[in-house]
Amino acid sequence: MAKVKKKLTAAQKKAKAERQKKYMWVFMNGKQVRVKRPEMIDGIPKDEWIEQNASPIWLHQNEMWDVLDARESLEQNESEDING
């Protein structure tokens, strides 16, 4: 005879929902592992959001020169395309 599943209480359902928001399952080395979800801002990963919206001054203060360099090279390429 099969076991009867117990229904979760409201508190258990709430705890489960919070866990699902905080963690996700991925496969590493052939095993399923629970890892923290990346932080999101407006549905975009935090790092991408910062790259798109941060001012050059803020990026410099927080030592994110790689992002600054990428922006400068992108601007140079766009100006070369416009100028011919």
Secondary structure, DSSP 8 states (H G I E B T S, - for coil): ---------HHHHHHHHHHHHHEEEEEETTEEEEEE---EETTEEHHHHHHHH--HHHHHHTT-HHHHHHHHHHHHHHHHHHH-
